[in-house]
Amino acid sequence: MLKLQRLRQQGVVVHSNDKPEDTLTITVLETVPGGVGLGFDGDGFRVVRSEIYNDRGYGGHKDDRNK
């Protein structure tokens, strides 16, 4: 896991090693006590909350979720 600190309007860019031109940009839109607002920008990506991703089994076997 990579931990970063970002301020409002700062972000990170995610891309695969094979296709660096296909990017997903994640930007901090707002910070509030106890949370942040994030924006996601990129074509060809599906963005879902981790609890939904894991509950629907996208992340592998349910027994493997916490490994």
Biopython code that builds the backbone (N, CA, C, O; Angstrom):
import numpy as np
from Bio.PDB.StructureBuilder import StructureBuilder

atoms = [
    (1, "MET", "N", (0.845, -1.172, 0.000)),
    (1, "MET", "CA", (0.000, 0.000, 0.000)),
    (1, "MET", "C", (0.892, 1.236, 0.000)),
    (1, "MET", "O", (1.908, 1.285, 0.692)),
    (2, "LEU", "N", (0.501, 2.217, -0.775)),
    (2, "LEU", "CA", (1.179, 3.505, -0.826)),
    (2, "LEU", "C", (0.313, 4.520, -0.114)),
    (2, "LEU", "O", (-0.863, 4.663, -0.448)),
    (3, "LYS", "N", (0.865, 5.236, 0.866)),
    (3, "LYS", "CA", (0.128, 6.264, 1.589)),
    (3, "LYS", "C", (0.630, 7.631, 1.131)),
    (3, "LYS", "O", (1.831, 7.901, 1.150)),
    (4, "LEU", "N", (-0.297, 8.484, 0.724)),
    (4, "LEU", "CA", (0.040, 9.830, 0.270)),
    (4, "LEU", "C", (-0.759, 10.852, 1.057)),
    (4, "LEU", "O", (-1.858, 10.564, 1.530)),
    (5, "GLN", "N", (-0.207, 12.034, 1.193)),
    (5, "GLN", "CA", (-0.966, 13.164, 1.712)),
    (5, "GLN", "C", (-1.232, 14.100, 0.551)),
    (5, "GLN", "O", (-0.318, 14.443, -0.199)),
    (6, "ARG", "N", (-2.474, 14.513, 0.400)),
    (6, "ARG", "CA", (-2.877, 15.422, -0.665)),
    (6, "ARG", "C", (-3.715, 16.532, -0.059)),
    (6, "ARG", "O", (-4.444, 16.311, 0.908)),
    (7, "LEU", "N", (-3.614, 17.702, -0.616)),
    (7, "LEU", "CA", (-4.436, 18.840, -0.224)),
    (7, "LEU", "C", (-5.589, 18.984, -1.213)),
    (7, "LEU", "O", (-5.623, 18.301, -2.236)),
    (8, "ARG", "N", (-6.535, 19.876, -0.907)),
    (8, "ARG", "CA", (-7.642, 20.131, -1.842)),
    (8, "ARG", "C", (-7.097, 20.484, -3.219)),
    (8, "ARG", "O", (-6.112, 21.211, -3.348)),
    (9, "GLN", "N", (-7.744, 19.965, -4.222)),
    (9, "GLN", "CA", (-7.409, 20.162, -5.633)),
    (9, "GLN", "C", (-6.117, 19.462, -6.065)),
    (9, "GLN", "O", (-5.696, 19.609, -7.212)),
    (10, "GLN", "N", (-5.490, 18.714, -5.176)),
    (10, "GLN", "CA", (-4.352, 17.885, -5.561)),
    (10, "GLN", "C", (-4.853, 16.472, -5.811)),
    (10, "GLN", "O", (-5.907, 16.084, -5.307)),
    (11, "GLY", "N", (-4.109, 15.711, -6.579)),
    (11, "GLY", "CA", (-4.566, 14.369, -6.895)),
    (11, "GLY", "C", (-3.433, 13.418, -7.170)),
    (11, "GLY", "O", (-2.259, 13.719, -6.954)),
    (12, "VAL", "N", (-3.823, 12.263, -7.652)),
    (12, "VAL", "CA", (-2.883, 11.224, -8.084)),
    (12, "VAL", "C", (-3.394, 10.655, -9.403)),
    (12, "VAL", "O", (-4.592, 10.693, -9.683)),
    (13, "VAL", "N", (-2.485, 10.133, -10.202)),
    (13, "VAL", "CA", (-2.829, 9.513, -11.471)),
    (13, "VAL", "C", (-2.470, 8.032, -11.396)),
    (13, "VAL", "O", (-1.357, 7.675, -11.011)),
    (14, "VAL", "N", (-3.415, 7.179, -11.766)),
    (14, "VAL", "CA", (-3.229, 5.732, -11.759)),
    (14, "VAL", "C", (-3.249, 5.253, -13.207)),
    (14, "VAL", "O", (-4.119, 5.643, -13.986)),
    (15, "HIS", "N", (-2.286, 4.407, -13.561)),
    (15, "HIS", "CA", (-2.272, 3.816, -14.899)),
    (15, "HIS", "C", (-1.594, 2.458, -14.831)),
    (15, "HIS", "O", (-0.834, 2.180, -13.904)),
    (16, "SER", "N", (-1.870, 1.621, -15.807)),
    (16, "SER", "CA", (-1.218, 0.320, -15.840)),
    (16, "SER", "C", (0.167, 0.468, -16.459)),
    (16, "SER", "O", (0.426, 1.418, -17.198)),
    (17, "ASN", "N", (1.030, -0.451, -16.164)),
    (17, "ASN", "CA", (2.364, -0.431, -16.760)),
    (17, "ASN", "C", (2.302, -0.651, -18.263)),
    (17, "ASN", "O", (3.136, -0.134, -19.007)),
    (18, "ASP", "N", (1.309, -1.421, -18.710)),
    (18, "ASP", "CA", (1.194, -1.739, -20.132)),
    (18, "ASP", "C", (0.595, -0.614, -20.961)),
    (18, "ASP", "O", (0.896, -0.495, -22.148)),
    (19, "LYS", "N", (-0.258, 0.222, -20.345)),
    (19, "LYS", "CA", (-0.938, 1.290, -21.081)),
    (19, "LYS", "C", (-0.892, 2.589, -20.276)),
    (19, "LYS", "O", (-1.908, 2.981, -19.703)),
    (20, "PRO", "N", (0.249, 3.263, -20.217)),
    (20, "PRO", "CA", (0.340, 4.490, -19.422)),
    (20, "PRO", "C", (-0.535, 5.622, -19.954)),
    (20, "PRO", "O", (-0.757, 6.607, -19.249)),
    (21, "GLU", "N", (-1.037, 5.498, -21.189)),
    (21, "GLU", "CA", (-1.907, 6.533, -21.728)),
    (21, "GLU", "C", (-3.346, 6.420, -21.208)),
    (21, "GLU", "O", (-4.108, 7.383, -21.296)),
    (22, "ASP", "N", (-3.725, 5.255, -20.667)),
    (22, "ASP", "CA", (-5.048, 5.055, -20.072)),
    (22, "ASP", "C", (-4.954, 5.373, -18.583)),
    (22, "ASP", "O", (-4.442, 4.570, -17.803)),
    (23, "THR", "N", (-5.443, 6.531, -18.195)),
    (23, "THR", "CA", (-5.247, 6.994, -16.823)),
    (23, "THR", "C", (-6.562, 7.172, -16.085)),
    (23, "THR", "O", (-7.607, 7.423, -16.684)),
    (24, "LEU", "N", (-6.481, 7.036, -14.785)),
    (24, "LEU", "CA", (-7.554, 7.375, -13.868)),
    (24, "LEU", "C", (-6.971, 8.411, -12.918)),
    (24, "LEU", "O", (-6.027, 8.123, -12.183)),
    (25, "THR", "N", (-7.527, 9.607, -12.931)),
    (25, "THR", "CA", (-7.062, 10.681, -12.049)),
    (25, "THR", "C", (-8.016, 10.802, -10.869)),
    (25, "THR", "O", (-9.229, 10.917, -11.047)),
    (26, "ILE", "N", (-7.462, 10.775, -9.672)),
    (26, "ILE", "CA", (-8.234, 10.900, -8.438)),
    (26, "ILE", "C", (-7.837, 12.225, -7.799)),
    (26, "ILE", "O", (-6.661, 12.455, -7.516)),
    (27, "THR", "N", (-8.820, 13.097, -7.571)),
    (27, "THR", "CA", (-8.564, 14.442, -7.057)),
    (27, "THR", "C", (-9.316, 14.652, -5.747)),
    (27, "THR", "O", (-10.471, 14.248, -5.617)),
    (28, "VAL", "N", (-8.660, 15.285, -4.781)),
    (28, "VAL", "CA", (-9.318, 15.673, -3.532)),
    (28, "VAL", "C", (-10.128, 16.933, -3.819)),
    (28, "VAL", "O", (-9.558, 17.984, -4.111)),
    (29, "LEU", "N", (-11.452, 16.834, -3.737)),
    (29, "LEU", "CA", (-12.322, 17.969, -4.015)),
    (29, "LEU", "C", (-12.607, 18.806, -2.785)),
    (29, "LEU", "O", (-12.665, 20.034, -2.860)),
    (30, "GLU", "N", (-12.786, 18.143, -1.654)),
    (30, "GLU", "CA", (-13.072, 18.860, -0.412)),
    (30, "GLU", "C", (-12.636, 18.023, 0.775)),
    (30, "GLU", "O", (-12.556, 16.797, 0.694)),
    (31, "THR", "N", (-12.361, 18.688, 1.858)),
    (31, "THR", "CA", (-12.074, 18.002, 3.115)),
    (31, "THR", "C", (-13.068, 18.518, 4.151)),
    (31, "THR", "O", (-13.315, 19.720, 4.248)),
    (32, "VAL", "N", (-13.620, 17.611, 4.908)),
    (32, "VAL", "CA", (-14.563, 17.935, 5.971)),
    (32, "VAL", "C", (-14.160, 17.129, 7.196)),
    (32, "VAL", "O", (-13.473, 16.116, 7.065)),
    (33, "PRO", "N", (-14.572, 17.554, 8.377)),
    (33, "PRO", "CA", (-14.224, 16.761, 9.560)),
    (33, "PRO", "C", (-14.702, 15.315, 9.409)),
    (33, "PRO", "O", (-15.889, 15.053, 9.219)),
    (34, "GLY", "N", (-13.769, 14.406, 9.496)),
    (34, "GLY", "CA", (-14.093, 12.987, 9.413)),
    (34, "GLY", "C", (-14.198, 12.419, 8.012)),
    (34, "GLY", "O", (-14.598, 11.266, 7.853)),
    (35, "GLY", "N", (-13.851, 13.190, 6.987)),
    (35, "GLY", "CA", (-13.962, 12.641, 5.636)),
    (35, "GLY", "C", (-13.380, 13.541, 4.569)),
    (35, "GLY", "O", (-12.937, 14.656, 4.845)),
    (36, "VAL", "N", (-13.388, 13.045, 3.359)),
    (36, "VAL", "CA", (-12.924, 13.806, 2.199)),
    (36, "VAL", "C", (-13.887, 13.548, 1.046)),
    (36, "VAL", "O", (-14.555, 12.516, 0.997)),
    (37, "GLY", "N", (-13.947, 14.487, 0.134)),
    (37, "GLY", "CA", (-14.677, 14.293, -1.115)),
    (37, "GLY", "C", (-13.671, 14.058, -2.217)),
    (37, "GLY", "O", (-12.744, 14.848, -2.389)),
    (38, "LEU", "N", (-13.840, 12.982, -2.967)),
    (38, "LEU", "CA", (-12.907, 12.627, -4.028)),
    (38, "LEU", "C", (-13.608, 12.690, -5.373)),
    (38, "LEU", "O", (-14.799, 12.396, -5.479)),
    (39, "GLY", "N", (-12.862, 13.077, -6.403)),
    (39, "GLY", "CA", (-13.353, 13.046, -7.771)),
    (39, "GLY", "C", (-12.524, 12.067, -8.579)),
    (39, "GLY", "O", (-11.311, 11.973, -8.394)),
    (40, "PHE", "N", (-13.175, 11.338, -9.474)),
    (40, "PHE", "CA", (-12.514, 10.329, -10.301)),
    (40, "PHE", "C", (-12.745, 10.680, -11.762)),
    (40, "PHE", "O", (-13.881, 10.907, -12.178)),
    (41, "ASP", "N", (-11.666, 10.726, -12.545)),
    (41, "ASP", "CA", (-11.772, 11.086, -13.955)),
    (41, "ASP", "C", (-10.947, 10.129, -14.794)),
    (41, "ASP", "O", (-9.725, 10.075, -14.662)),
    (42, "GLY", "N", (-11.609, 9.375, -15.655)),
    (42, "GLY", "CA", (-10.907, 8.460, -16.541)),
    (42, "GLY", "C", (-11.882, 7.591, -17.307)),
    (42, "GLY", "O", (-12.866, 7.111, -16.744)),
    (43, "ASP", "N", (-11.618, 7.387, -18.575)),
    (43, "ASP", "CA", (-12.462, 6.533, -19.407)),
    (43, "ASP", "C", (-12.026, 5.084, -19.270)),
    (43, "ASP", "O", (-10.840, 4.795, -19.111)),
    (44, "GLY", "N", (-12.992, 4.176, -19.332)),
    (44, "GLY", "CA", (-12.684, 2.748, -19.318)),
    (44, "GLY", "C", (-12.458, 2.174, -17.932)),
    (44, "GLY", "O", (-11.945, 1.063, -17.796)),
    (45, "PHE", "N", (-12.841, 2.927, -16.888)),
    (45, "PHE", "CA", (-12.692, 2.440, -15.520)),
    (45, "PHE", "C", (-14.060, 2.415, -14.861)),
    (45, "PHE", "O", (-14.879, 3.308, -15.080)),
    (46, "ARG", "N", (-14.303, 1.402, -14.063)),
    (46, "ARG", "CA", (-15.503, 1.360, -13.233)),
    (46, "ARG", "C", (-15.048, 1.641, -11.810)),
    (46, "ARG", "O", (-14.151, 0.972, -11.297)),
    (47, "VAL", "N", (-15.661, 2.619, -11.177)),
    (47, "VAL", "CA", (-15.296, 2.993, -9.811)),
    (47, "VAL", "C", (-16.458, 2.622, -8.896)),
    (47, "VAL", "O", (-17.581, 3.091, -9.085)),
    (48, "VAL", "N", (-16.184, 1.782, -7.909)),
    (48, "VAL", "CA", (-17.179, 1.400, -6.910)),
    (48, "VAL", "C", (-16.532, 1.468, -5.529)),
    (48, "VAL", "O", (-15.315, 1.341, -5.390)),
    (49, "ARG", "N", (-17.363, 1.670, -4.519)),
    (49, "ARG", "CA", (-16.856, 1.673, -3.147)),
    (49, "ARG", "C", (-16.340, 0.280, -2.798)),
    (49, "ARG", "O", (-16.881, -0.719, -3.274)),
    (50, "SER", "N", (-15.308, 0.208, -1.979)),
    (50, "SER", "CA", (-14.665, -1.074, -1.680)),
    (50, "SER", "C", (-15.623, -2.073, -1.042)),
    (50, "SER", "O", (-15.539, -3.266, -1.332)),
    (51, "GLU", "N", (-16.529, -1.619, -0.182)),
    (51, "GLU", "CA", (-17.439, -2.562, 0.460)),
    (51, "GLU", "C", (-18.389, -3.197, -0.560)),
    (51, "GLU", "O", (-18.760, -4.360, -0.405)),
    (52, "ILE", "N", (-18.783, -2.470, -1.582)),
    (52, "ILE", "CA", (-19.619, -3.042, -2.643)),
    (52, "ILE", "C", (-18.797, -3.992, -3.497)),
    (52, "ILE", "O", (-19.248, -5.085, -3.838)),
    (53, "TYR", "N", (-17.592, -3.570, -3.838)),
    (53, "TYR", "CA", (-16.680, -4.396, -4.637)),
    (53, "TYR", "C", (-16.464, -5.741, -3.958)),
    (53, "TYR", "O", (-16.547, -6.786, -4.604)),
    (54, "ASN", "N", (-16.188, -5.719, -2.667)),
    (54, "ASN", "CA", (-15.928, -6.953, -1.917)),
    (54, "ASN", "C", (-17.196, -7.783, -1.715)),
    (54, "ASN", "O", (-17.153, -9.007, -1.842)),
    (55, "ASP", "N", (-18.319, -7.141, -1.403)),
    (55, "ASP", "CA", (-19.566, -7.869, -1.158)),
    (55, "ASP", "C", (-20.062, -8.591, -2.402)),
    (55, "ASP", "O", (-20.687, -9.646, -2.293)),
    (56, "ARG", "N", (-19.797, -8.046, -3.570)),
    (56, "ARG", "CA", (-20.256, -8.673, -4.812)),
    (56, "ARG", "C", (-19.267, -9.686, -5.348)),
    (56, "ARG", "O", (-19.509, -10.301, -6.386)),
    (57, "GLY", "N", (-18.155, -9.869, -4.654)),
    (57, "GLY", "CA", (-17.209, -10.901, -5.040)),
    (57, "GLY", "C", (-16.260, -10.511, -6.149)),
    (57, "GLY", "O", (-15.543, -11.368, -6.666)),
    (58, "TYR", "N", (-16.228, -9.223, -6.540)),
    (58, "TYR", "CA", (-15.303, -8.795, -7.586)),
    (58, "TYR", "C", (-13.861, -8.971, -7.151)),
    (58, "TYR", "O", (-12.980, -9.185, -7.984)),
    (59, "GLY", "N", (-13.615, -8.881, -5.855)),
    (59, "GLY", "CA", (-12.260, -8.925, -5.338)),
    (59, "GLY", "C", (-11.712, -10.322, -5.124)),
    (59, "GLY", "O", (-10.710, -10.492, -4.430)),
    (60, "GLY", "N", (-12.338, -11.305, -5.698)),
    (60, "GLY", "CA", (-11.882, -12.679, -5.493)),
    (60, "GLY", "C", (-12.852, -13.416, -4.598)),
    (60, "GLY", "O", (-14.008, -13.014, -4.461)),
    (61, "HIS", "N", (-12.392, -14.483, -3.994)),
    (61, "HIS", "CA", (-13.244, -15.260, -3.115)),
    (61, "HIS", "C", (-13.511, -14.491, -1.847)),
    (61, "HIS", "O", (-12.634, -13.788, -1.345)),
    (62, "LYS", "N", (-14.735, -14.620, -1.317)),
    (62, "LYS", "CA", (-15.098, -13.892, -0.097)),
    (62, "LYS", "C", (-14.161, -14.242, 1.060)),
    (62, "LYS", "O", (-13.912, -13.402, 1.926)),
    (63, "ASP", "N", (-13.644, -15.460, 1.085)),
    (63, "ASP", "CA", (-12.741, -15.861, 2.161)),
    (63, "ASP", "C", (-11.405, -15.143, 2.051)),
    (63, "ASP", "O", (-10.676, -15.060, 3.040)),
    (64, "ASP", "N", (-11.061, -14.621, 0.877)),
    (64, "ASP", "CA", (-9.773, -13.982, 0.653)),
    (64, "ASP", "C", (-9.809, -12.468, 0.861)),
    (64, "ASP", "O", (-8.777, -11.812, 0.720)),
    (65, "ARG", "N", (-10.965, -11.897, 1.190)),
    (65, "ARG", "CA", (-11.105, -10.437, 1.235)),
    (65, "ARG", "C", (-10.168, -9.763, 2.219)),
    (65, "ARG", "O", (-9.682, -8.663, 1.953)),
    (66, "ASN", "N", (-9.909, -10.393, 3.339)),
    (66, "ASN", "CA", (-9.090, -9.738, 4.375)),
    (66, "ASN", "C", (-7.634, -10.136, 4.317)),
    (66, "ASN", "O", (-6.878, -9.842, 5.243)),
    (67, "LYS", "N", (-7.227, -10.790, 3.262)),
    (67, "LYS", "CA", (-5.826, -11.209, 3.168)),
    (67, "LYS", "C", (-5.034, -10.173, 2.432)),
    (67, "LYS", "O", (-3.828, -10.335, 2.245)),
]
sb = StructureBuilder()
sb.init_structure("model")
sb.init_model(0)
sb.init_chain("A")
sb.init_seg("    ")
for serial, (resi, resn, name, xyz) in enumerate(atoms, 1):
    if name == "N":
        sb.init_residue(resn, " ", resi, " ")
    sb.init_atom(name, np.array(xyz, "f"), 0.0, 1.0, " ", f" {name:<3s}", serial, name[0])
structure = sb.get_structure()
